[in-house]
Amino acid sequence: MPIHAEAQVLDLIEAINRAQGAALAFEARSNSGESGAYVVRDAANARFILKFGRGPEFDPAGAARVTAALRTLGHPAPQYVIVGETGGVRYAVQQMLTGKLLLHSTITERRLDAILALNRLQRGRAIEPGADWLRELRRSIFEGFEEYCRVDTLKSHSLRTRRMLEHFQRIAEAAESAPCAVSDVVHWDFHGGNILVDDECITGVIDWDGLRFGDASFDLMTMLFYSYREPQVRRPLWDEARSHSSDHLLRLYLAHVIIRQLDWSIRNHSRHVSDLFTGFANDLMQTYLVHD
């Protein structure tokens, strides 16, 4: 297992069973995502997804509350069946949803319409206002975060990435006083690797454990970045986001997503893959981020 040793996962499952009176058994590491998710089954052989973490960015209890409210609106978020903490490790056992990852197929017009409709369901649904929303985004671009979105990676990797970071920081300065929604639910990692589809229907949106309260246009900009190679989705995503948020904010959101992906790729992928992402990000910058 590339994320956690199997023994660590087995020990956690044993601790969950003791604390929750459950009868979970390990089956396999999930084949989706890079942050560590595991398939477990109960005594009736029903299958679930186990995720866990220590950092403050991982908040399954908050995700359980918010996704429960979204499901009442028809949002296909998973049900959290067990949430808890043991030895400083937070964990969540979630419903396993059906479908295949959108990552591996085309975003058709019907799928795009469904994505935009789901984003609208998140508007105004925050449990509390995201008072630190803009401040945290600016911090991600000037200082970075501890576990990801590390700006030092871009500073040291190459002249090209260092200049990109300097440009992103100018974008953040321009957005400092921009009016901004703070009462939306923000998935925070909304892309095809976290969306499940069956034919033209979206059957699930997964990986809510890092959600925020702020401006749901951020999720549209995340989707724009990761689906940029599909030209038919660019304008609808940008126009929908622009109907809610200023250009200054949309550029700020894209800047954050680019830093986050480049940092992750440089540190965790091959040089070939990180170079591909860098070139791709540069193309996107020329389209959306050249106006300070």
C-alpha positions, 0 to 999 in steps of 0.5 A, a space after each residue: 500500500 503506497 499510502 499506509 502500511 496494511 498493518 496500520 489499516 488492520 490495526 485501525 479496523 480492529 480499533 473501530 470494531 472495538 469502539 463501535 461494536 462493528 464487525 468490519 474486515 479489510 478487503 483492499 485498497 480502493 483503486 481511486 484517488 491518491 490520498 488513501 481509501 480502503 474497501 472494507 466489508 461488514 458481517 453481511 458482506 456489505 462493502 464500504 469505504 474507510 478513510 482516515 487521517 490526523 491533520 486538521 484538513 481531514 474532518 469526517 464529522 463535519 463532512 458527515 453533517 454537511 453531506 447528510 443535509 445535501 442528500 436531502 436536496 438530492 445531492 448524490 453524496 455518500 452516507 457516513 455510517 461510522 465516524 470517530 477518532 482513536 489515538 488521534 486518528 479520525 476515521 470515517 466509514 462511508 457508503 460505497 456508491 455505484 458507478 465509474 469515475 468520470 475521470 475516465 470518460 467524456 464530460 457530455 452536455 448532460 453530464 455537464 448540466 448535472 455538474 452545474 445543477 449540483 454546484 447550485 445545490 451547494 449555494 447557501 448551504 453552509 452550516 456557518 459562514 466561512 469567515 476565513 475563506 479568502 484569508 486561507 486562500 491567500 495564505 495558500 498562495 503566499 505561505 502554503 499549507 503543511 501537507 499540500 499546496 507547498 509554495 516552496 516546491 514551486 520556488 525551488 523546482 525551476 525558474 518557470 514554476 517560480 515565475 508562475 508562483 510570483 504571478 499567482 501572488 499578484 493575482 492574490 493581491 488583486 483579489 484581497 478586497 473582492 466581495 465574496 460569497 462565504 455561505 456555500 458548501 465547497 467540496 474543495 477537490 471537485 474533479 472527475 476523479 471524485 465524480 461517479 457516473 452511470 451512463 449520463 447520470 451522476 451517481 455519486 460525488 465522493 471525498 468530502 472530508 476536506 470540505 470548506 464553507 465559502 464560495 462554490 465557484 471554487 469547485 467550478 474552477 477546480 473542475 475547469 482546471 482538471 477538464 481543460 483538455 475538453 474544450 466544450 466544458 470551458 465556457 459553461 464552467 467559466 460563465 456559471 462561475 462568473 454569474 456568482 463571482 468576480 474575475 478576480 476571485 475566479 483567477 485566485 481560485 485557479 491559481 490555488 488549484 494550479 499550485 496545489 497540483 504542481 506541488 503534488 506532482 513535483 513531489 509525488 510523480 515522475 518528472 515527465 508527469 510534473 512537466 506535463 502538468 506544468 505545461 498544461 498549467 501554463 496554457 491555462 494561465 495564458 487563457 484565464 490568468 494573464 490579466 492582473 
